[in-house]
Every structure is written in structure tokens, then in C-alpha cells.
Amino acid sequence: MAKNKTLYILLVALLGLLVLSVAAIIATPLWTPQGGWCGGQWNVFQPGRGWGMGHHGGWGQGGWNSYITVDRDNVVKYAEDYAKSYSSNLEVKVVEEYTNNFYVIVWDTQRDIGAFELVISRNGGVHFEPHSMMWNTLYGPHSIGKTEWPISIEEAKKIAQNWIDANFPGGVVVEEYVFPGYYTFHFKINGEMQMLSVNAYNGQVWFHSWHGGYIGEVLEDEH
């Protein structure tokens, strides 16, 4: 009888631990906006270190503060501070507002080409555009240090326009930017700004489908 009672108490205790564990899992945030999706957190590029996990709630080897309100009034300063955390040679060149986020071009003033593109969410999350992470030959995780590529910007622009003609008839390229290993083209269609990138090695096109509807320029390219 005593043995059965002990077993019963043990089972109740184990059940209690199971309930607490499930509750803890449910209460744990699935993500923290600090750079890019990676196993429940945002993956952050760390200059000189490569890619690694950011630290929630503040600076941390390339990470960024999360859960603060970012809007048209402070997004430029917010992006500039982020760029300077990488290098003093970087500056913010363009900021555009979309329904889903802010789009940012960070410029390499030393080489006079784009460094990388960012998405900034309205809760303070900062992360690389996916193509800017995967194709970037200087600032991406597959950096090879090259600044010359087989496909020129003129050839890439033809590739971009052909893709636009096939998918957005009437769309016209209005802005073009060189980045390490790829090009990004902004095009207008029915007054809406959209964009795509072209790989400078193989001509692959990557349409930026994640921004949502175009709202307007926050910081225009003055260079």
C-alpha cells in the first residue's frame, strides 16, 4: 500500500513538472528581432566574426535593440547608428517606407558602392535583406573579398527590365545600385515602387516581395 502511495506521489510530481515545462515553452518568444531569422532568433552579421546570434534587448556584437518604436521621425538616425556600429566608412544612402517595414541602403563610402541593404521593422528589428546576406561578396557570410564580377550593371539592367516586362508589364527601372556581388534595381509600376536584385555572377533575379505596399521616401539618394 505504501509503495503504491509513493508511486502515485511520484507520478503527480512528474505530471506537475511536465505542465510547468509546457507552460515555459509557450511563454518563450518564438523570435527576437535582431538581424535575421535563425532558429528562433534573428541571425546577426558580426564584422570580423561572421554570422552569429544577437543578444536580446540591446547591443551585442552586431545585435541591435529590440521592441522600440521606429517611425519616419527616427528611422534615419536609427539606421545610421546601426551602420556606424559596423564601420565609420558606412553611411545611410536611402530609406523608403513600405507597409511592412522600412527599406534601407547602407553605402560604403570608401569603395563608393553599396555595402548592404537592410529591413527595419517598426518594433526596432534590424536584419539584412535575404539576397544581401546570401549574395554579398564583402559583407555577407560567404564573403570572398571581390569587387569585380562577370556581369556588368548594363547587362544586369537588361536582365532586370526583361524580367519586369514579363512580370510587371509597363514597369520601368528608375534607380540602380551596385552592391558587392549583385545589383538592385528599383522600378515603378502604376505609381508604386518595387524592386528586384540581379546576381552579378549568374544573372539570377530575386524580387523583393516582402516589403508590402510603397508609402514613400524618407531619405532620398542625393549622391
C-alpha positions in Angstrom: 0.0 0.0 0.0 2.8 2.4 1.0 4.6 1.5 -2.2 1.5 2.4 -4.3 1.2 5.7 -2.5 4.8 6.6 -3.2 4.3 5.7 -6.9 1.2 7.9 -7.0 3.1 10.9 -5.5 5.9 10.4 -8.0 3.5 10.4 -10.9 1.8 13.5 -9.7 5.2 15.3 -9.3 6.2 14.2 -12.8 2.9 15.4 -14.2 3.4 18.8 -12.5 6.9 19.2 -14.0 5.6 18.4 -17.4 2.9 21.0 -17.1 5.4 23.6 -16.0 7.8 22.8 -18.9 5.0 23.1 -21.4 4.0 26.5 -19.9 7.5 27.7 -20.1 7.8 26.7 -23.7 4.5 28.5 -24.6 5.7 31.6 -22.7 9.0 31.8 -24.5 9.0 34.2 -27.5 9.5 32.4 -30.8 11.8 35.1 -32.1 13.7 38.2 -31.1 14.1 40.8 -33.9 17.8 41.2 -34.1 19.1 40.6 -37.6 17.7 37.6 -39.5 15.6 34.5 -38.7 17.7 31.7 -37.3 16.5 29.0 -35.0 14.1 31.3 -33.1 16.3 34.4 -33.1 17.5 36.8 -35.7 20.9 36.0 -37.1 23.3 38.9 -37.0 26.4 39.5 -39.1 29.3 40.5 -37.0 32.1 42.3 -38.8 35.4 40.4 -38.4 33.5 37.4 -36.8 31.0 36.3 -39.4 27.4 35.4 -38.6 26.2 34.7 -35.0 23.3 35.0 -32.6 22.4 38.5 -31.5 21.6 39.4 -27.9 18.0 40.3 -27.0 17.3 43.7 -25.6 20.4 45.7 -26.6 23.8 45.8 -28.3 25.7 42.5 -28.6 28.4 42.0 -31.2 26.4 43.4 -34.1 23.0 42.8 -32.5 20.5 45.7 -32.0 18.0 46.8 -29.5 14.5 45.3 -30.0 11.0 46.3 -29.1 11.2 50.0 -29.5 9.1 52.1 -31.8 10.7 53.1 -35.1 8.9 55.5 -37.4 9.5 58.1 -40.1 10.9 60.6 -37.5 13.6 58.4 -36.1 14.3 55.7 -38.6 17.2 57.5 -40.4 19.1 58.1 -37.1 18.3 54.6 -36.1 19.7 53.2 -39.3 22.8 55.5 -39.2 23.6 54.3 -35.7 23.3 50.7 -36.9 25.6 51.4 -39.9 28.2 53.1 -37.8 28.3 50.2 -35.4 29.9 48.3 -38.3 32.3 50.8 -39.7 32.9 54.6 -39.8 33.1 54.2 -43.6 29.4 53.3 -43.9 26.5 55.7 -44.2 22.8 55.5 -44.9 22.1 56.5 -48.5 18.3 55.7 -49.0 15.4 55.0 -46.6 12.0 54.1 -48.0 8.8 53.3 -46.1 6.6 50.4 -47.0 3.5 49.0 -45.3 5.5 46.1 -43.8 8.8 47.8 -42.9 11.4 50.3 -43.8 14.0 49.6 -46.5 17.5 50.9 -46.1 20.5 51.1 -48.4 23.8 51.4 -46.5 26.7 52.8 -48.6 30.4 52.0 -48.5 32.0 55.5 -48.8 35.5 54.1 -49.1 34.7 52.0 -52.2 31.8 54.1 -53.4 29.4 51.2 -53.8 26.5 49.8 -51.8 27.6 47.9 -48.7 24.3 46.1 -47.9 20.5 46.5 -47.7 18.5 46.4 -44.5 15.0 45.8 -43.4 14.0 47.7 -40.3 10.7 46.7 -38.6 8.6 49.1 -36.6 9.5 47.3 -33.4 13.2 48.0 -33.9 14.2 44.7 -35.5 17.1 45.1 -38.0 18.2 42.5 -40.4 19.8 42.1 -43.8 17.7 41.6 -46.9 17.9 37.9 -47.7 19.7 38.4 -51.1 22.1 40.9 -49.4 23.0 38.2 -47.0 23.4 35.4 -49.5 24.9 37.2 -52.5 27.1 39.8 -50.7 30.7 39.1 -51.5 32.1 41.6 -49.0 29.6 41.8 -46.1 27.8 38.5 -46.3 28.6 35.2 -44.7 30.2 33.9 -47.9 32.5 36.9 -48.3 35.3 36.4 -50.9 36.5 40.0 -50.9 35.8 40.6 -54.6 34.6 43.9 -56.1 34.6 42.9 -59.8 32.0 40.5 -61.3 31.4 38.9 -64.7 28.0 40.6 -65.3 28.2 44.4 -65.7 25.5 46.8 -64.4 24.4 47.4 -68.0 23.9 43.7 -68.6 22.1 43.3 -65.3 19.8 46.2 -66.1 18.7 44.4 -69.3 18.1 41.3 -67.3 16.1 43.2 -64.8 14.0 45.0 -67.5 13.3 41.7 -69.3 12.0 40.2 -66.0 9.9 43.3 -65.3 8.4 43.2 -68.8 7.4 39.6 -68.3 6.0 40.0 -64.8 5.1 43.7 -64.4 4.3 45.0 -67.9 4.7 48.8 -68.1 7.2 48.8 -65.2 10.3 50.9 -65.7 13.7 50.9 -63.8 14.2 54.3 -62.1 17.1 53.6 -59.8 20.1 51.3 -59.9 22.6 50.4 -57.2 25.8 48.4 -57.2 26.4 46.0 -54.2 29.2 43.5 -53.7 28.2 40.6 -56.0 24.8 41.8 -57.1 22.8 44.8 -58.3 19.5 46.2 -57.0 17.0 48.0 -59.3 14.0 50.0 -58.2 11.2 50.2 -60.7 7.9 52.0 -60.8 4.6 50.4 -61.9 1.4 52.4 -61.7 3.0 54.8 -59.3 4.1 52.0 -57.0 7.8 51.5 -56.2 9.0 47.9 -56.4 12.5 46.4 -56.5 14.5 43.4 -57.6 18.1 42.3 -57.4 20.3 40.6 -60.0 23.2 38.3 -59.2 26.4 39.6 -60.7 27.7 36.1 -61.3 24.8 34.2 -62.8 22.1 36.7 -63.6 19.6 35.2 -61.2 16.7 37.6 -60.4 15.4 38.0 -56.8 12.2 40.0 -56.5 11.7 41.8 -53.2 8.3 40.5 -52.3 8.4 41.1 -48.5 8.0 44.9 -48.3 4.3 45.3 -49.0 2.9 48.5 -50.5 5.1 51.5 -51.1 4.3 54.5 -48.9 7.1 56.9 -49.8 10.7 58.1 -49.5 12.1 59.0 -46.1 15.6 59.7 -47.2 16.3 60.2 -50.9 19.6 59.4 -52.7 21.3 62.8 -53.0 24.6 61.4 -54.4 
